[in-house]
């Protein structure tokens, strides 16, 4: 009548049974991480090989020599004054607009601002402020010179 209690199972197998899902997820994660690292290394090597090949092609193209009959400097005479003095065109000064023309331009600007559609509240606020400034200029007796 001496019954012996059942032998306890080893701890490692019991832990493996309890954590079966965790072990599977860990194994899957390790495989995917390895695949990612392998693929990124392959991609990096592929890009480097393409770069080397493009460099070799470019180098082979530039190494071809073109025969010259005469050197360029022998056949023409240089005018060094043209090279040293920069060629600049003077800025044309325009006559100032008359006050009536300025009012027409400001009126046109106000009409264009009214046509604009705002995307958000900040843009709407900015457009309203610009319209208020234009209206103030149009209502004034004299327009400031720009």
C-alpha positions as CSV (number, residue, x, y, z in Angstrom):
1,X,0.0,0.0,0.0
2,X,2.9,2.2,-0.3
3,X,2.1,4.2,-3.3
4,X,4.8,6.4,-4.5
5,X,3.9,9.8,-5.9
6,X,4.5,10.3,-9.6
7,X,8.0,11.4,-10.5
8,X,8.2,15.2,-11.4
9,X,9.1,15.9,-14.9
10,X,12.3,17.7,-15.7
11,X,12.0,21.4,-15.5
12,X,13.3,22.1,-19.0
13,X,10.6,20.0,-20.8
14,X,7.9,21.5,-18.6
15,X,9.1,25.0,-19.5
16,X,9.2,24.1,-23.2
17,X,5.6,22.9,-23.1
18,X,4.4,26.0,-21.3
19,X,6.2,28.4,-23.6
20,X,5.6,26.7,-26.9
21,X,4.1,29.8,-28.5
22,X,6.9,32.0,-27.2
23,X,9.6,29.7,-28.5
24,X,7.9,29.6,-31.9
25,X,7.7,33.4,-32.0
26,X,11.3,33.7,-31.0
27,X,12.4,31.2,-33.6
28,X,10.3,33.0,-36.3
29,X,11.7,36.4,-35.2
30,X,15.3,35.0,-35.5
31,X,14.7,33.6,-39.0
32,X,13.1,36.9,-40.2
33,X,15.9,39.0,-38.7
34,X,18.5,36.7,-40.4
35,X,16.6,37.0,-43.7
36,X,16.4,40.7,-43.5
37,X,20.1,41.1,-42.7
38,X,21.0,38.7,-45.5
39,X,18.8,40.6,-48.0
40,X,20.1,44.0,-47.0
41,X,23.7,42.8,-47.4
42,X,22.8,41.4,-50.9
43,X,21.1,44.7,-51.9
44,X,24.1,46.8,-50.6
45,X,26.5,44.6,-52.6
46,X,24.3,44.9,-55.7
47,X,24.3,48.7,-55.5
48,X,28.1,48.8,-55.0
49,X,28.6,46.5,-58.0
50,X,26.4,48.8,-60.2
51,X,28.3,51.8,-59.0
52,X,31.6,50.1,-59.9
53,X,30.3,49.1,-63.3
54,X,29.0,52.6,-64.0
55,X,32.4,54.0,-62.9
56,X,34.3,51.6,-65.1
57,X,32.0,52.5,-68.1
58,X,32.4,56.2,-67.4
59,X,36.2,55.8,-67.1
60,X,36.4,53.9,-70.3
61,X,34.4,56.5,-72.2
62,X,36.5,59.4,-70.9
63,X,39.8,57.7,-71.7
64,X,39.2,57.8,-75.4
65,X,41.5,60.5,-77.0
66,X,40.2,62.8,-79.7
67,X,42.9,63.8,-82.2
68,X,43.4,67.5,-82.7
69,X,44.6,69.0,-85.9
70,X,45.7,72.4,-84.4
71,X,45.7,73.5,-80.8
72,X,42.9,75.9,-80.1
73,X,45.2,78.7,-78.7
74,X,47.3,78.8,-81.8
75,X,44.4,79.5,-84.2
76,X,42.8,82.4,-82.4
77,X,44.1,85.5,-80.7
78,X,42.8,86.2,-77.2
79,X,41.4,89.6,-76.2
80,X,42.2,89.5,-72.5
81,X,40.2,92.7,-71.8
82,X,37.0,90.9,-72.6
83,X,37.9,88.1,-70.2
84,X,38.8,90.2,-67.3
85,X,36.0,92.8,-67.4
86,X,32.6,91.3,-66.6
87,X,29.9,92.2,-69.1
88,X,27.0,93.7,-67.2
89,X,23.9,95.3,-68.5
90,X,22.7,98.4,-66.7
91,X,19.4,98.0,-64.9
92,X,16.7,100.0,-66.6
93,X,15.0,102.4,-64.2
94,X,11.3,102.6,-64.7
95,X,9.2,105.7,-64.3
96,X,7.1,105.5,-61.1
97,X,3.5,104.5,-61.4
98,X,0.9,107.2,-61.2
99,X,-1.4,107.1,-58.2
100,X,-4.4,106.0,-60.3
101,X,-2.4,103.1,-61.8
102,X,-1.3,102.1,-58.3
103,X,-4.9,102.0,-57.2
104,X,-5.8,99.8,-60.2
105,X,-3.0,97.4,-59.3
106,X,-4.1,97.3,-55.6
107,X,-7.7,96.7,-56.7
108,X,-6.6,93.9,-58.9
109,X,-4.5,92.4,-56.1
110,X,-7.6,92.6,-53.8
111,X,-9.7,90.8,-56.4
112,X,-7.1,88.0,-56.7
113,X,-7.0,87.6,-52.9
114,X,-10.7,87.2,-52.9
115,X,-10.5,84.4,-55.4
116,X,-8.0,82.4,-53.4
117,X,-9.2,79.4,-51.5
118,X,-7.6,78.8,-48.1
119,X,-6.4,75.3,-47.2
120,X,-6.4,75.8,-43.4
121,X,-7.2,78.3,-40.7
122,X,-3.7,79.8,-40.6
123,X,-3.7,80.5,-44.4
124,X,-7.2,81.9,-44.2
125,X,-6.1,84.3,-41.4
126,X,-3.1,85.4,-43.5
127,X,-5.2,86.1,-46.6
128,X,-7.7,88.1,-44.5
129,X,-4.9,90.2,-43.1
130,X,-3.5,90.9,-46.6
131,X,-6.9,91.9,-47.8
132,X,-7.3,94.2,-44.9
133,X,-4.0,95.9,-45.7
134,X,-5.0,96.3,-49.3
135,X,-8.4,97.8,-48.4
136,X,-6.6,100.2,-46.0
137,X,-4.4,101.4,-48.9
138,X,-7.3,101.8,-51.2
139,X,-9.3,103.8,-48.7
140,X,-6.4,106.1,-47.9
141,X,-6.2,109.6,-49.5
142,X,-2.7,109.0,-50.8
143,X,-0.9,105.8,-51.5
144,X,2.7,105.3,-50.3
145,X,5.4,105.1,-52.9
146,X,6.8,101.6,-53.5
